[in-house]
């Protein structure tokens, strides 16, 4: 039987690697545009140069992805879903309903911003401080023309601020105000100052008898004068123009608990609606002056209200003294009078320190 010759194996034909389609090439160019543009992926040898090229490509792609993320509106959701929880973690009681930032269009919009009072105030009086936030902003919309910035001008196409409410409260039981307490809630306490070198202290000149110091009205007037000089400097602001300005439904509310029985002044200052078109520097100066006049009249009204409240508090203290004197027990009467005098002195000290802070 004849031997059969073995059939030699057939050599497999070398196949070329499958090239990506147009869609794959487009996706790679979109995701890795910087490295593709510089052809960094083609560097193969030597190994050291290839390692440096890969690192450079990674950094360029990260910067490219970050810029692309911001330009496509990713900054707004980041502020709402990342920034707000982080702020609450460090002690800022803030909430936000919506936030959008579009850098290429030059628009920013914030809705439903709320900053609650510090925890110490809410614990002390939940009915007052828990329901009224320290700051509330319903709608903020800003649209800026970025091209005008190259001409060193500020051109705002639209500026809308609606539903802003600011609440300031000072509580004698807590010994501070809500703004300072909120700052102390998330900011570390300052380091104790070093003992300064001894410096001779100049004794202030005493006020001669019969010449009282400045009254609250005079202090308010000096404050207004300082505000007037500050407004004169508004003309030096950079040139700006606002095509559409809408500032309405804004108010400032204040509540002062100075520890005096029956004396807890409370007032609300509402900002008149401000709706303008083609708003510029001159219009800003005029409106600030008008607001200063409104603030002055409101301050004068507060002073008159304070005087009435002080008269009522004084009458209540006098009645307490009368009741103490009418007591049959001399020891109890003396104790009541001493307690009343201590309370009056403490209330006067609290009032003095508060008014110094205000004026």
Phi, psi and omega per residue, in radians:
X1 nan 2.188 -3.040
X2 -1.231 2.458 3.102
X3 -1.258 2.442 3.101
X4 -1.611 2.290 3.102
X5 -1.261 2.293 3.113
X6 -1.112 2.475 3.141
X7 -1.383 2.111 -3.135
X8 -1.104 2.480 3.126
X9 -1.106 2.481 3.136
X10 -1.445 2.191 3.134
X11 -1.213 2.278 3.121
X12 -1.267 2.365 3.121
X13 -1.255 2.348 3.112
X14 -1.193 2.232 3.128
X15 -1.791 2.420 3.105
X16 -1.288 2.488 3.105
X17 -1.064 2.512 -3.108
X18 -1.217 2.168 -3.127
X19 -1.447 2.487 3.137
X20 -1.159 2.646 3.114
X21 -1.324 -3.091 -3.114
X22 -1.105 -0.662 3.135
X23 -1.107 -0.751 3.121
X24 -1.121 -0.728 3.120
X25 -1.097 -0.711 -3.137
X26 -1.134 -0.727 -3.140
X27 -1.123 -0.715 3.131
X28 -1.132 -0.676 3.115
X29 -1.165 -0.656 3.136
X30 -1.205 -0.753 -3.066
X31 -1.370 -0.562 -3.063
X32 -2.198 0.854 -3.055
X33 -1.060 -0.841 -3.090
X34 -1.069 -0.831 -3.100
X35 -1.187 -0.610 3.095
X36 -1.182 -0.663 -3.131
X37 -1.130 -0.678 3.140
X38 -1.537 -0.021 3.116
X39 1.034 0.640 -3.131
X40 -1.251 -0.421 -3.113
X41 -1.266 -0.205 -3.125
X42 -1.538 -0.157 -3.127
X43 -1.326 2.152 -3.095
X44 -2.045 -0.750 -3.087
X45 -2.297 2.671 -0.176
X46 -1.237 2.961 -3.043
X47 -1.109 -0.642 -3.119
X48 -1.130 -0.767 3.118
X49 -1.160 -0.625 3.110
X50 -1.138 -0.663 3.121
X51 -1.135 -0.748 3.109
X52 -1.131 -0.703 3.130
X53 -1.117 -0.691 3.108
X54 -1.149 -0.700 3.115
X55 -1.143 -0.749 3.106
X56 -1.109 -0.697 3.113
X57 -1.116 -0.671 3.119
X58 -1.117 -0.785 3.138
X59 -1.125 -0.750 3.132
X60 -1.119 -0.712 3.137
X61 -1.171 -0.655 3.103
X62 -1.100 -0.801 3.095
X63 -1.080 -0.715 3.134
X64 -1.115 -0.750 3.127
X65 -1.148 -0.647 3.127
X66 -1.147 -0.789 3.119
X67 -1.114 -0.714 3.129
X68 -1.125 -0.688 3.122
X69 -1.102 -0.758 -3.130
X70 -1.203 -0.743 -3.106
X71 -1.172 -0.476 3.131
X72 -1.550 0.261 3.041
X73 1.502 0.342 -3.117
X74 -1.388 -0.201 -3.100
X75 -1.241 -0.625 -3.135
X76 -1.084 -0.953 3.075
X77 -1.046 -0.542 3.101
X78 -1.131 -0.750 3.110
X79 -1.100 -0.710 -3.073
X80 -1.292 -0.806 -3.009
X81 -1.654 -0.228 3.120
X82 -2.050 -0.848 -3.085
X83 -1.154 -0.751 -3.122
X84 -1.126 -0.834 3.082
X85 -1.064 -0.638 3.102
X86 -1.132 -0.717 3.111
X87 -1.090 -0.694 3.112
X88 -1.173 -0.560 3.123
X89 -1.155 -0.593 -3.109
X90 -1.581 0.071 3.007
X91 1.890 0.210 3.100
X92 -1.779 1.923 -3.098
X93 -1.356 1.397 -3.042
X94 -2.087 2.521 3.013
X95 -2.342 2.700 -3.101
X96 -2.588 2.267 -3.116
X97 -1.477 -0.659 -3.099
X98 -2.662 2.631 3.101
X99 -2.753 2.222 3.104
X100 -2.402 2.353 -3.139
X101 -2.321 2.107 3.116
X102 -2.147 1.657 -3.059
X103 -1.087 -0.700 -3.106
X104 -1.130 -0.625 3.111
X105 -1.496 -0.238 -3.140
X106 1.245 0.602 -3.097
X107 -2.102 2.493 3.054
X108 -2.374 2.313 3.115
X109 -2.409 2.276 3.114
X110 -2.249 2.318 -3.138
X111 -2.326 2.467 3.067
X112 1.174 0.693 3.104
X113 -1.450 2.314 -3.114
X114 -2.500 2.260 3.058
X115 -2.086 2.004 -3.101
X116 -1.375 2.898 3.080
X117 -1.211 2.730 3.139
X118 -1.058 2.764 -3.037
X119 -1.071 -0.625 -3.124
X120 -1.118 -0.641 3.127
X121 -1.257 -0.727 -3.141
X122 -1.123 -0.666 3.113
X123 -1.174 -0.646 -3.117
X124 -1.214 -0.693 -3.111
X125 -2.634 1.536 -3.095
X126 -1.192 -0.510 -3.108
X127 -1.156 -0.685 -3.096
X128 -1.583 -0.907 -3.011
X129 -1.500 -0.343 3.137
X130 -1.383 -0.556 -3.103
X131 -1.546 -0.508 -3.119
X132 -1.760 1.986 -3.132
X133 -1.284 2.778 3.074
X134 -1.194 -0.717 3.129
X135 -2.483 2.362 3.089
X136 -2.429 2.285 -3.133
X137 -2.302 2.045 -3.112
X138 -1.421 -0.753 -3.059
X139 -2.645 2.228 3.025
X140 -2.298 2.116 -3.112
X141 -2.319 2.118 -3.129
X142 -2.244 2.279 3.084
X143 -2.281 2.086 -3.014
X144 -2.064 2.492 3.037
X145 -1.527 1.845 -3.066
X146 -1.210 -0.489 -3.132
X147 -1.152 -0.508 -3.125
X148 -1.215 -0.401 3.131
X149 -1.130 -0.478 3.095
X150 -1.203 -0.384 3.093
X151 -1.642 0.217 -3.113
X152 1.037 0.668 3.057
X153 -2.212 2.669 3.086
X154 -1.919 1.929 -3.139
X155 -2.023 1.895 3.123
X156 -1.795 2.064 3.141
X157 -1.272 -0.651 -3.116
X158 -2.637 2.343 3.075
X159 -2.402 1.993 -3.116
X160 -2.206 2.168 3.075
X161 -2.277 1.886 -3.058
X162 -2.272 2.473 3.031
X163 1.257 0.645 3.104
X164 -1.601 2.269 -3.141
X165 -2.319 2.164 3.132
X166 -2.020 2.264 -3.084
X167 -2.102 2.115 3.093
X168 -1.995 2.268 -3.120
X169 -2.415 2.449 3.038
X170 -2.186 2.171 -3.058
X171 -2.008 2.151 -3.108
X172 -1.180 -0.573 -3.130
X173 -1.152 -0.592 3.136
X174 -1.574 -0.314 3.088
X175 1.270 0.368 -3.133
X176 -2.767 3.133 3.077
X177 -1.912 2.917 -3.028
X178 -1.211 -0.530 3.130
X179 -1.201 -0.817 3.127
X180 -1.125 -0.670 3.124
X181 -1.148 -0.634 3.109
X182 -1.190 -0.717 3.101
X183 -1.112 -0.689 3.133
X184 -1.242 -0.312 -3.093
X185 -1.283 -0.534 -3.126
X186 -2.117 -0.115 3.099
X187 -1.796 2.386 3.116
X188 -1.128 2.559 3.124
X189 -1.112 2.493 -3.129
X190 -1.139 2.613 3.119
X191 -1.159 2.492 3.135
X192 -1.068 2.315 -3.116
X193 -1.171 2.595 3.099
X194 -1.240 2.634 -3.127
X195 -1.146 2.055 -3.123
X196 -1.268 2.781 3.083
X197 -1.137 2.604 -3.109
X198 -1.139 2.191 3.118
X199 -2.148 2.313 3.112
X200 -1.033 2.235 -3.107
X201 -1.589 2.221 3.112
X202 -1.431 2.239 3.123
X203 -1.315 2.135 3.140
X204 -1.130 2.563 3.135
X205 -1.124 2.300 3.136
X206 -1.307 2.558 3.094
X207 -1.323 2.142 -3.135
X208 -1.008 2.642 3.121
X209 -1.073 2.450 -3.133
X210 1.524 -0.087 3.115
X211 -2.091 1.558 -3.105
X212 -1.167 2.793 3.113
X213 -1.222 3.135 -3.118
X214 -1.117 2.414 3.108
X215 -1.406 3.008 3.113
X216 -1.097 -0.657 3.119
X217 -1.094 -0.710 3.124
X218 -1.179 -0.653 3.088
X219 -1.150 -0.695 3.095
X220 -1.106 -0.692 3.125
X221 -1.126 -0.711 3.110
X222 -1.156 -0.607 3.080
X223 -1.120 -0.729 3.119
X224 -1.137 -0.668 3.104
X225 -1.094 -0.700 3.089
X226 -1.116 -0.671 3.098
X227 -1.147 -0.636 3.110
X228 -1.105 -0.766 3.121
X229 -1.132 -0.580 3.092
X230 -1.198 -0.638 3.128
X231 -1.180 -0.518 3.098
X232 -1.110 -0.422 3.140
X233 -1.490 -0.081 3.129
X234 -1.159 -0.419 -3.138
X235 -1.172 -0.290 3.138
X236 -1.537 0.062 3.110
X237 -1.168 2.720 3.068
X238 -1.030 2.619 -3.121
X239 -1.144 2.280 -3.139
X240 -2.480 2.817 3.097
X241 -2.569 2.340 3.112
X242 -2.073 2.045 -3.110
X243 -1.190 -0.752 -3.104
X244 -2.380 2.034 -3.118
X245 -2.095 2.237 3.139
X246 -2.443 1.815 3.081
X247 -2.142 1.914 -3.034
X248 -2.600 2.828 3.083
X249 1.002 0.801 3.120
X250 -2.050 2.562 -3.084
X251 -2.688 2.778 3.060
X252 -2.196 2.233 -3.121
X253 -2.097 2.416 -3.130
X254 -2.282 2.493 3.099
X255 -2.419 2.190 -3.077
X256 -2.118 2.001 3.029
X257 -1.886 1.764 -3.034
X258 -1.676 0.095 3.134
X259 1.455 0.091 3.117
X260 -1.612 2.210 -3.130
X261 -1.003 2.225 3.112
X262 1.343 0.084 -3.101
X263 -2.132 1.635 3.112
X264 -2.405 1.354 -3.085
X265 -1.112 2.493 -3.135
X266 -2.544 2.292 -3.139
X267 -2.598 2.779 3.137
X268 -2.243 2.269 3.105
X269 -1.961 1.914 -3.112
X270 -1.601 2.351 3.108
X271 -1.474 2.204 3.129
X272 -1.061 2.535 3.124
X273 -1.021 2.403 -3.129
X274 -2.197 1.854 3.117
X275 -2.210 2.044 -3.062
X276 -2.398 2.759 2.956
X277 -2.191 2.575 -3.078
X278 0.942 0.950 -3.106
X279 -1.484 2.321 -3.111
X280 -2.410 -2.913 -3.049
X281 -1.067 -0.773 -3.110
X282 -1.093 -0.712 3.124
X283 -1.151 -0.607 3.122
X284 -1.109 -0.783 3.141
X285 -1.070 -0.748 3.138
X286 -1.110 -0.742 -3.121
X287 -1.233 -0.615 3.103
X288 -1.156 -0.654 3.083
X289 -1.123 -0.731 3.117
X290 -1.107 -0.714 3.117
X291 -1.170 -0.601 3.095
X292 -1.107 -0.701 3.093
X293 -1.120 -0.703 3.096
X294 -1.111 -0.710 3.128
X295 -1.149 -0.662 3.123
X296 -1.117 -0.802 3.127
X297 -1.112 -0.667 3.093
X298 -1.143 -0.659 3.100
X299 -1.160 -0.687 3.089
X300 -1.129 -0.679 3.076
X301 -1.106 -0.657 3.096
X302 -1.122 -0.682 3.117
X303 -1.119 -0.746 3.110
X304 -1.103 -0.732 3.110
X305 -1.119 -0.654 3.106
X306 -1.112 -0.699 3.109
X307 -1.074 -0.775 3.124
X308 -1.103 -0.733 3.135
X309 -1.141 -0.649 3.108
X310 -1.170 -0.676 3.087
X311 -1.077 -0.761 3.131
X312 -1.127 -0.715 3.108
X313 -1.134 -0.677 3.093
X314 -1.121 -0.690 3.100
X315 -1.120 -0.669 3.110
X316 -1.149 -0.679 3.113
X317 -1.185 -0.716 3.109
X318 -1.078 -0.672 3.100
X319 -1.150 -0.614 3.085
X320 -1.126 -0.667 3.104
X321 -1.156 -0.717 3.116
X322 -1.075 -0.768 3.123
X323 -1.088 -0.640 3.132
X324 -1.181 -0.669 -3.135
X325 -1.231 -0.473 -3.130
X326 -1.407 -0.063 3.123
X327 -1.268 2.407 -3.122
X328 -1.199 -0.640 -3.114
X329 -1.333 2.049 -3.102
X330 -1.152 -0.690 3.136
X331 -1.114 -0.740 3.107
X332 -1.144 -0.680 3.120
X333 -1.092 -0.755 3.124
X334 -1.095 -0.743 -3.141
X335 -1.119 -0.712 3.118
X336 -1.091 -0.701 -3.141
X337 -1.169 -0.751 3.132
X338 -1.099 -0.733 3.114
X339 -1.114 -0.690 3.137
X340 -1.143 -0.714 3.131
X341 -1.143 -0.724 3.105
X342 -1.087 -0.743 3.125
X343 -1.119 -0.706 3.115
X344 -1.122 -0.743 -3.139
X345 -1.129 -0.735 3.129
X346 -1.118 -0.733 3.128
X347 -1.122 -0.679 3.124
X348 -1.149 -0.707 3.110
X349 -1.117 -0.741 3.116
X350 -1.098 -0.734 3.139
X351 -1.128 -0.715 -3.128
X352 -1.114 -0.794 -3.131
X353 -1.157 -0.634 3.136
X354 -1.188 -0.781 -3.119
X355 -1.177 -0.546 3.068
X356 -1.133 -0.687 3.105
X357 -1.177 -0.586 -3.114
X358 -1.368 -0.644 -3.034
X359 -2.011 nan nan
